[in-house]
Amino acid sequence: MRKTWLIVGLFLILGLSLPALALSQKATLWDGTQWKDLPQETKIGFVKGVGNLADYETAASGKRSGAITRALEDQWKNKNINIIVDEIDKFYRENPQKMAMPVIEVMLKCCKGLGLP
């Protein structure tokens, strides 16, 4: 089942990134300026995709998974996807001067105990 969700997540990320690739030759990370305009379903898909990649890394590397993967898994294991999306929305809403910060960085900032500046 987890493998199915991984595949679905990867296709979702790929499908969402294709229009951006057609418009730009330069790959960019999504930030708050794009995030605020995304529909809720797309935000959920993005978070699930990141979560699935973290699950995959853990499964593939066992106990040697990276610190980022472990942090996301530890923080997200008991959270509803909608709560994670709400935390990201809240960060950008409370920090409008940080709209250029990549969404993935905001996700990590929302992980308690990482000690990120």
Secondary structure, DSSP 8 states (H G I E B T S, - for coil): -HHHHHHHHHHHHHHHHHHHHHH-SS----BHHHHTTS-HHHHHHHHHHHHHHHHHHHHHHGGG--HHHHHHHHHHTT--HHHHHHHHHHHHHH-GGGTTSBHHHHHHHTSTTS---
